Amino acid sequence: MYNLRYHIVSLVAVFLALAIGLVLGGLVVQQGSFSRQQDALVSGLQRDFRKLKNENSRLKKEVALQNSYSEQITSAWAKNRLKGHAVVILTSGAEKEGAAAAAADVRTAGGTPVTVTILKREFGLNDEKVVSALRSVVATDADLRPSLPASLAAEWTTPDEPRPMTDALVKAGAIKVAGFKGSKVATDLVSVAAFLKEPDAVALDIGRAYADSGYYAIGAQTPTSGTGVAAAAVARRLSAFDTLGTQPGRFTLVALLSGGEQGYFGLSANTIKPFPALPDDQ
C-alpha cells in the first residue's frame, strides 16, 4: 500500500543515488584531468631532460677543447722556464696535498724537484729524540724553534757546504729527503705541507727564510684539499695559489718561481685574481 513514508524513502533513495553518481562522476572526471596533467608534466620533463643532456654534451666538448688548448699553451710557455732550478717541495706525504702535481709541474718546466717529506709535524720539534739529535750538531741548549727554519734554508741554498741539521733530522726520523745529491742546492721552494688540515708552521717559516734571503718561496694547495696552506703563506707575506693540480695552477707555479707577478692567486675569496699576468717577455 502506497503511503507517505514509502514516498519519502523513495525520494531519499533517488536523491542519494543521484548524489553518489555525481560524486563518482566527478572523481572520474578529476582523475582523468589529473592523468592528462601528469602526462603533460612527464612529457615536459622529458623534453627538458633531452635539452639538458644535449647542453651538457656540448659543454663537455667545449671544456675538453679548452683544457686541451690550455695544456698545449701552458706547456709551450713553461718549457725550460725553470731550467737549472732545483725546487724544494715540502710535504707531509699526503696524496691530497698535491706534492706529486707540484713536482710534475717543476719537471715539465725543465726544473728538478727536491722533495722533503715531513714525517713528524713541525719537523719533530716537539719530539725529544729529534730535539736531542739537533742539539748534538748545534751544541746549544737554546730553543731551536726560532733558528731551525733559517738554518735549513741556509743548508739547502748554499753550495759545497755540509747539511748537519738536515742529516740530523733524517737520522731522527723527522724528515726524509729525495733529490738532493752532492752539492746540489735548491733556491726555490714550494710548501704544500699540512697535518689534519693545519698548515705546517715550520715548513712555511722555512719559506719565509727563503724569501728573506732573496729566493722564491710559495705556498700552494689543491682546490679540494682544504689545508689552508695558501692563506697561511700569504699571512707570512709569501706568494700563494690554491689551484695546484690544474692547468691554471701549473702556469701559476711556474710564473711565481720564474719571476712573474707575485701575489695570492686562485679561487678563494681573498685572492687577487685567478692567475698571474703573462710576463712581458711572452
C-alpha positions in Angstrom: 0.0 0.0 0.0 1.4 3.3 -1.1 1.9 5.8 1.8 3.9 9.0 2.6 6.7 7.1 4.4 7.3 5.0 1.3 7.3 8.1 -0.9 9.8 9.9 1.3 12.1 6.8 1.5 11.9 6.5 -2.3 12.7 10.2 -2.8 15.7 9.9 -0.4 17.0 6.9 -2.2 16.7 8.6 -5.5 18.5 11.7 -4.3 21.1 9.6 -2.5 21.8 7.6 -5.7 22.0 10.9 -7.6 24.5 12.3 -5.1 26.6 9.2 -5.2 26.5 9.3 -9.0 27.6 12.9 -9.1 30.5 12.3 -6.7 31.7 9.2 -8.6 31.3 11.0 -11.9 33.3 14.0 -10.5 36.0 11.7 -9.3 36.3 10.1 -12.7 36.5 13.4 -14.4 39.1 14.7 -11.9 41.2 11.5 -12.3 41.1 11.9 -16.0 42.1 15.5 -15.7 44.9 14.6 -13.3 46.1 11.9 -15.6 46.2 14.3 -18.5 48.1 16.8 -16.4 50.5 14.1 -15.3 51.2 13.1 -18.8 51.8 16.7 -19.9 54.2 17.1 -16.9 56.2 14.0 -17.8 56.4 15.0 -21.4 57.6 18.4 -20.4 60.3 16.9 -18.1 61.4 14.6 -20.8 61.8 17.5 -23.2 63.8 19.4 -20.6 66.0 16.4 -19.9 66.8 15.9 -23.5 67.6 19.6 -23.8 69.9 19.5 -20.7 71.5 16.3 -21.9 72.4 17.9 -25.2 73.6 21.1 -23.5 75.7 19.0 -21.1 77.3 17.1 -24.0 78.1 20.4 -25.8 79.6 21.8 -22.6 81.8 18.7 -22.1 83.2 19.0 -25.6 83.8 22.7 -25.0 85.6 22.1 -21.7 87.7 19.3 -23.2 88.7 21.7 -26.1 89.6 24.4 -23.6 91.6 22.0 -21.4 93.5 20.7 -24.4 94.2 24.2 -25.6 95.3 25.4 -22.2 97.6 22.4 -21.7 99.3 23.0 -25.0 99.7 26.7 -24.5 100.9 26.3 -20.9 103.4 23.6 -22.0 104.8 25.8 -24.7 105.1 28.8 -22.4 106.6 26.8 -19.4 109.1 24.8 -21.4 112.6 25.4 -19.9 111.2 28.2 -17.8 112.7 26.6 -14.7 115.8 25.1 -16.4 118.7 24.9 -14.0 116.4 25.4 -11.0 116.1 22.9 -8.2 112.9 23.4 -6.2 112.3 22.1 -2.7 108.8 20.8 -2.2 107.8 20.5 1.4 105.0 17.9 2.0 103.6 15.7 4.7 103.3 13.0 2.2 99.5 13.1 2.0 98.4 12.5 -1.6 95.7 15.1 -1.4 98.2 17.9 -0.8 99.3 17.8 -4.4 103.1 17.3 -4.0 103.2 15.0 -7.0 101.5 17.6 -9.1 103.9 20.3 -7.9 106.9 18.0 -8.8 105.4 17.2 -12.2 104.9 20.9 -12.9 108.5 21.7 -12.0 109.8 18.9 -14.2 107.8 19.9 -17.3 109.2 23.4 -16.9 112.7 22.0 -17.0 113.4 22.1 -13.3 114.4 19.5 -10.7 112.1 18.8 -7.7 113.7 18.1 -4.4 111.1 16.5 -2.2 111.3 16.9 1.6 108.7 14.8 3.3 107.9 15.9 6.9 107.3 12.7 8.9 106.7 14.5 12.2 104.7 17.6 12.5 106.8 20.8 12.6 109.9 18.8 11.9 109.6 16.9 15.2 110.5 19.9 17.3 108.0 18.6 19.9 109.8 15.2 20.0 112.6 14.9 22.5 114.5 12.4 20.3 114.5 14.9 17.4 115.5 17.8 19.6 118.3 15.8 21.1 119.6 14.9 17.7 119.6 18.5 16.6 121.3 19.7 19.8 124.1 17.3 19.1 125.1 19.2 16.0 124.5 22.8 17.1 125.8 22.4 20.7 123.3 24.7 22.3 120.5 24.5 24.9 118.6 27.4 23.4 115.2 26.9 21.9 115.7 25.6 18.4 112.3 26.7 17.0 113.3 30.2 16.1 116.6 29.2 14.4 115.8 26.0 12.6 114.0 27.5 9.6 116.8 29.8 8.7 119.4 27.1 9.3 117.7 24.7 7.0 117.2 27.4 4.3 120.9 28.2 4.5 121.9 24.5 4.2 119.6 24.0 1.2 120.7 27.1 -0.7 124.4 27.2 0.0 126.6 25.1 -2.4 129.5 22.9 -1.3 128.5 23.1 2.4 127.6 20.2 4.7 124.0 19.8 5.9 124.3 18.8 9.6 120.7 19.9 10.6 119.2 18.1 7.6 121.2 15.0 8.3 120.2 15.0 12.0 116.5 15.3 11.1 116.7 12.5 8.6 118.5 10.2 11.1 116.0 11.1 13.9 113.1 10.1 11.6 111.7 13.6 11.4 112.0 14.0 7.6 113.1 12.2 4.5 114.7 13.8 1.5 114.7 12.8 -2.2 116.6 14.8 -4.8 119.5 16.4 -3.0 122.7 15.0 -4.5 126.2 16.1 -3.6 126.5 19.8 -3.6 123.2 20.5 -5.3 121.3 23.5 -4.0 117.6 24.4 -4.2 117.0 28.1 -4.4 113.2 27.9 -4.9 110.6 26.4 -2.5 107.0 25.3 -2.6 105.3 24.3 0.6 102.1 22.2 0.5 102.6 20.6 3.9 99.7 20.2 6.3 98.7 17.9 9.1 95.0 17.3 9.8 94.2 20.3 7.5 96.5 22.5 9.5 99.5 24.1 7.6 102.8 23.0 8.9 104.2 26.2 10.6 107.9 25.3 10.3 107.5 24.5 6.6 106.1 27.9 6.0 108.7 29.6 8.2 111.4 27.9 6.0 109.7 29.5 3.1 109.8 32.9 4.8 113.6 32.3 5.4 114.0 31.6 1.7 112.2 34.8 0.8 114.3 36.8 3.3 117.4 35.5 1.5 116.1 36.8 -1.8 114.8 33.5 -3.2 111.3 32.5 -4.4 109.1 30.6 -2.0 105.4 30.0 -2.3 102.5 28.2 -0.5 100.2 26.0 -2.6 97.2 23.8 -2.2 94.8 21.9 -4.5 91.2 23.3 -5.0 89.8 20.5 -2.8 92.4 19.9 -0.1 91.2 22.5 2.3 94.6 22.6 4.0 94.7 26.4 4.4 98.4 26.4 3.3 97.9 29.2 0.7 96.2 31.6 3.1 98.8 30.8 5.8 101.6 31.5 3.3 100.1 34.9 2.5 100.0 35.7 6.2 103.7 35.3 6.2 104.0 37.6 3.2 104.6 34.9 0.7 103.0 34.4 -2.7 100.5 31.6 -2.9 97.8 29.9 -5.0 95.0 27.4 -4.4 94.7 25.8 -7.9 97.6 23.3 -7.7 97.0 20.3 -10.0 95.1 22.3 -12.6 96.4 23.9 -15.8 96.0 27.5 -14.4 97.8 26.2 -11.3 100.6 24.8 -13.4 101.0 28.2 -15.1 100.8 30.0 -11.7 103.5 27.8 -10.1 106.0 28.3 -12.9 105.2 32.0 -13.2 105.7 32.6 -9.5 109.0 30.7 -9.4 110.4 32.4 -12.5 109.9 36.0 -11.5 106.3 36.6 -12.7 103.7 38.7 -11.0 103.6 37.8 -7.3 100.6 37.6 -5.0 97.7 35.4 -3.9 96.0 33.7 -6.9 93.2 31.2 -7.4 89.6 30.6 -6.4 89.4 31.8 -2.8 87.6 35.0 -1.8 90.8 36.8 -0.8 92.8 36.0 -4.0 93.7 39.0 -6.2 92.8 37.1 -9.4 92.7 33.6 -10.8 96.3 33.5 -12.0 99.2 35.9 -12.6 99.5 38.1 -15.7 101.6 36.8 -18.5 105.1 38.1 -18.2 106.1 40.8 -20.6 108.7 38.7 -22.4 106.0 36.5 -23.9 
